[in-house]
Amino acid sequence: MKFFADTANIDDIRELADAGLLDGVTTNPSLIAKSGRNFLEVVAEICGIVEGPVSAEVVALDFEGMMREAEIVRKIADNVAVKLPLTIDGLKACKALTDDGTMVNVTLCFSANQALLAAKAGATFISPFVGRHDDIGFDGMDLIEDIRLIYDNYDFATEILVASVRHPIHVLQAAKIGADVMTAPPAVIKQLVKHPLTDKGIESFMADWAKTGQTIA
């Protein structure tokens, strides 16, 4: 499973990339606003750090506006994936952009039927939001299972990009289901390394090593 970071924080992106834990980045208007920086500049900087896809979202809601903004966004770098909302106009723009060779991430997916539409429109990625699905009393991972089954039934090339990941269990469940990608805040990705027995083992090893009075030099 590919790991994308859901952030616009350059320091976090560099840290994860240096550790070999990053296959791409997803951004959205809220994350860009939180960064306090110019949208085009921050996306360009991220694209220079990460070789994989970097999702950059348009904000227009009509087809013509989406296409105008997408034309600007996709010129930032070759690894930009234009992020579009799951609406009729968004799907129309998805079809036009993918036909022209541009990667497209269709976002705000909350049903398997929506995911089916995005795949038929040629989306590179579909982003079902599992955390937000959980928030309203549904199991977001049931949604991922349904999409995986449908995509496998018809051999769709669209990759399932699990979004709105809230905790490490979401990551584990997505991997077990066979999602292609998950995107999570850097803090969640860093939590994956944590285990109390690992910490206890390091503490024990260091205590034993100190007793030897040796150094590695």
N, C-alpha and C positions, 0 to 999 in steps of 0.2 A: 504494500500500500504506500502510495506517495504521501509525503507530509508537506502541506502548505502552511505558512504562518498567516494568520488573519490579523494583520497589523500594518501600520504605516510608520512604525518606529524603526529608524535606520539602525540604531545600536543593537536592538534585539534581532533584527534580520541578519546583521553581520555576525553576531555571536552564534546563531543557529547555523548559518551557512558555513562558518569556520569549523563547526563540529560535524559537518557532513549530514545534518539532520533536515536539510531544507531542499525540497524539489520545486518549490514555487511559492508565490505570495498572493493573497487575496486582499483587496482593499475595498472600501465602500465610502460613500460621502461622510458618514459619521466618523470613521477612522481618520480620514483626511482632515476633517474639521478639528479633531482632537490633536492632530500633529501641529496645527497652527501654521502650516506651510502652504505654498502654492501647489495646487493639484498636479499640474504638468511637471513641475520640477521634482516633486517627491516621487512620482511614478518613474520618471527618467532615472533618478538615482537608484531606486530599487532594481530597475531593469539592468543597471550596470553591475549590481552585486550578485543577482540571481540569474542563472542561466535558464531556468525553467519558466513556465508561464507566470505572468504577473497580471492579475485581473484588475482592470480599471473601469469603473462604472460610469456610464452616461447618466445624465439627470433629466433629459427630455423624455416626455411621455408619449409623444406622437412619432410616427414612423419617420417623417421627413427630418424632424429634430434629432432623433436618434442617429440617423445616418450622417447628418452634418457633424454631430459631436464625435461619432465613431471615426469619421475620417481624420479628425484631429488626433484622437487618442491612439489610433493604430499606427500613426506616423512616429510616435515616441520611440519605439524600438520594435525589433522583429518578434520579441517574445511577449508582447502585450496581448492579452486576451480581453476583448471588449465584453464588458459585463452588462447584460440587458435584463429588464424585468420580465416576468412570465405573464405577459399580456398578449393580446392579438397583435398589436403593433410591434411588441418586442419579438415575437416569433417571426413576424414578417421581416424585421430587420436582421434577425438571426439567419434566416434563409439567404437573404441578399449578401450578408457579410461572409458566411461560410462558402457560398458559391464563388466568392471572390478570393478565397484562400485565407481569410482571417479567422483566428481562433475566437470562439464565443463562449462565454460562461453565462448560462441562463440562470438567474437567481430568484430567490423568494418562492421556491417550490414547496408546496405543502400537501400535494396529493400525487398518487401514482399516475393518475390520468394526465395531470400537468406534465409529469416527467415524460410520459409517452408522447405528448405533443412536442416537447422540446427535442426529443430524439428524432422525430419525423421532420422537424425543421432543420435538422443537421447540427445541433449544438455540439460543441466540443466537450463541454462540461454541463452537467445539471447540478444545481446546488440545493438539495433538500435541507431544510432547517430543522434539525432534530431537537435542539434545545427549546426553541419556541413552540414546537409541536408538543413537547412534554409539558410546557407551561399551561396549556389549555386542557390538560387531562388526557392526552393521547400518548401512545408510546412511539416516539420518533423512530426507533429502530424497526418497528413494524413497517413503517414507510420505506425504509432502506431495503428491507427484505422483499417487499412488493416490487420495488423498482428493479432490484437485481434480477428477480424472476422474470419480469416482463422483458427487460433488455436481453437476457440470455435466451428467452424464447424466440426472439426475432433477430438475434445477433446484431443489435444496434451497436455502433461504434462509440456513441456518447459515453463519456466517463462519469461515474457517480462520484460527486465531490461532496462528501458529508460536511455540512456547515452548521453553524450555531452549536459547536461542540463546547460543552461546559466543564467536562471533567474526564479523567483518564478512562473511566469505565465506558464512556462513549467511544473512545478511540479503540478500545479492546473489542467492543461489540461490532463496530464498523469493520474491523479487520476480520473478525470471525465470519461475518456475513459475506465478505468479499468485495467491499467497496473499493473503488479504484484509488480514491484520494480522500484525505480528510484535511480540513483546514481548521486550525484552532489558535487561540491567543498564545503567544510565546510562553506565558506562565503555565498553561496547561501542558504544552509540549515538554517543558522542563520538569513537570511533576512526574512524567513517565519514568524518569531515572530513579525516583525515590522509592526506597523500601527500607523498613526499619532493620531488617536482618543484614542488609548491605552496610548500613551505618554501624551496626553493632560489630560486624566482621572487621571493618576498617579500624574501629576503635581497639579491638582486641589485637589485631596484627601490629598496630603502632605501639601498643603497650609492650608487647613481646619484643619488638625490635629495639625499643628504648633500653630494655634490659641487657641487650648484647653490647651496648656501648659503641656500636659500629656506625659508620657513615658510608654512603655510596658516593665515591669520588674518584 
